[in-house]
Amino acid sequence: MTAQPPSNAVTHHYQQGDLHQRIDDALDRLYPGRSSLTADELHGVDEFHIGGHAATRQITEHLRLRPGMRVLDVGSGLGGPARHLVQQADVDVTGVDLTAEYVAVARRLTDRVGLAGRSRFMHGDVTELAFPTGNFDRAWMLHVGMNVADKSRLFNGIGRVLTVDGLFIVYDVMLLGDPSLLSYPLPWASEPSHSFIARPEQYRASLSDAGFEIVAEHDRRSQGIRSLRGLRTADAHHEGSAPQGPGASDARPASVNVAMGADASAKIANVLRHMEDGLLAPTELVCRLR
Ligand SMILES: C[S@@+](CC[C@H](N)C(=O)[O-])C[C@H]1O[C@@H](n2cnc3c(N)ncnc32)[C@H](O)[C@@H]1O
């Protein structure tokens, strides 16, 4: 079994110290003079995965949610995906995340858009889930496994807290080629010591060992490339302006770059190039317990 990274290497990568302020500033630029906002207006700022809100919406369809279901968001980040589930499907969402600053921002944004009653965000390590067995009807994990060395432990824990007819969706960046060709920084790791990127076949094996059967698999590389190109273009040409027109939310200037910090452009450029070269692919696996 590979040793877990010291959690501080991962949290050190994500935490910024002033993220509250940076997000407030970004939202002020997008919506000058507005004190109250809706969850929809946060999209582009609060989702930290390739494809942004469009990917969140598509993957939500595959969760087959019903009102009142209990959903676990594994590595919930700033809470955007969780808030979408609450709003879209009237479910109850619990998010767990290792980065204390992200948890604090997730709670604050959720309060700000009035969704705190149906979603909560907890600070913790998703490889040590302490919920009762069968506590959740659904779970999803968006761009988190790249930071987790021991995926078997992770998937066993998720399987334990799901109901027997539960569904679990993984949407991670996966490795298709030679890892020595990867350039850093990448959005999930500043350097290789805390990157645990794995191949689709490694995911399939760990999921199977944990009792999951994969019912669908979607390669989201082309969509991801389009989305990242849009993000770069928007940041280059429209810095400081509000989003325009349908679909603009995935290319907002005050975008996920806020969460990625000062070297966001380098992280986006590296991951985009590796996706264009066929070295990396954002991949969705829809799983159920056997
Ligand atoms: C790229 S962000 C994705 C956030 C969110 N899922 C989203 O799509 O917006 C990765 C997140 O995983 C969290 N994370 C990484 N390793 C973790 C662990 N072992 N336990 C809990 N959270 C973890 C990080 O703190 C970070 O918030």
The ligand as an SDF file (V2000), in Angstrom:
LIG
                    3D

 27 29  0  0  0  0  0  0  0  0999 V2000
   -9.5660   20.3420   -7.6950 C   0  0  0  0  0  0  0  0  0  0  0  0
  -10.4300   20.6090   -6.1930 S   0  0  0  0  0  0  0  0  0  0  0  0
  -12.0870   20.0350   -6.5950 C   0  0  0  0  0  0  0  0  0  0  0  0
  -13.1300   20.6070   -5.6590 C   0  0  0  0  0  0  0  0  0  0  0  0
  -14.5790   20.2400   -5.9910 C   0  0  0  0  0  0  0  0  0  0  0  0
  -14.7860   18.8120   -6.0390 N   0  0  0  0  0  0  0  0  0  0  0  0
  -15.0160   20.8650   -7.2830 C   0  0  0  0  0  0  0  0  0  0  0  0
  -15.1180   20.1450   -8.2950 O   0  0  0  0  0  0  0  0  0  0  0  0
  -15.2580   22.0700   -7.3130 O   0  0  0  0  0  0  0  0  0  0  0  0
   -9.8090   19.2480   -5.2140 C   0  0  0  0  0  0  0  0  0  0  0  0
  -10.3230   19.2800   -3.7870 C   0  0  0  0  0  0  0  0  0  0  0  0
  -10.0310   18.0230   -3.1610 O   0  0  0  0  0  0  0  0  0  0  0  0
   -9.7170   18.2710   -1.8070 C   0  0  0  0  0  0  0  0  0  0  0  0
   -8.9800   17.1080   -1.3020 N   0  0  0  0  0  0  0  0  0  0  0  0
   -7.8290   16.5670   -1.7700 C   0  0  0  0  0  0  0  0  0  0  0  0
   -7.4790   15.4920   -1.0430 N   0  0  0  0  0  0  0  0  0  0  0  0
   -8.4410   15.3190   -0.1070 C   0  0  0  0  0  0  0  0  0  0  0  0
   -8.6540   14.3900    0.9590 C   0  0  0  0  0  0  0  0  0  0  0  0
   -7.8000   13.3820    1.1930 N   0  0  0  0  0  0  0  0  0  0  0  0
   -9.7530   14.5470    1.7300 N   0  0  0  0  0  0  0  0  0  0  0  0
  -10.6340   15.5610    1.5080 C   0  0  0  0  0  0  0  0  0  0  0  0
  -10.4800   16.4640    0.5210 N   0  0  0  0  0  0  0  0  0  0  0  0
   -9.4060   16.3530   -0.2700 C   0  0  0  0  0  0  0  0  0  0  0  0
   -8.9140   19.5570   -1.8590 C   0  0  0  0  0  0  0  0  0  0  0  0
   -8.8510   20.1800   -0.6150 O   0  0  0  0  0  0  0  0  0  0  0  0
   -9.6910   20.3430   -2.9080 C   0  0  0  0  0  0  0  0  0  0  0  0
  -10.7200   21.0980   -2.3150 O   0  0  0  0  0  0  0  0  0  0  0  0
  1  2  1  0
  2  3  1  0
  2 10  1  0
  3  4  1  0
  4  5  1  0
  5  6  1  0
  5  7  1  0
  7  8  2  0
  7  9  1  0
 10 11  1  0
 11 12  1  0
 11 26  1  0
 12 13  1  0
 13 14  1  0
 13 24  1  0
 14 15  1  0
 14 23  1  0
 15 16  2  0
 16 17  1  0
 17 18  1  0
 17 23  2  0
 18 19  1  0
 18 20  2  0
 20 21  1  0
 21 22  2  0
 22 23  1  0
 24 25  1  0
 24 26  1  0
 26 27  1  0
M  CHG  2   2   1   9  -1
M  END
$$$$
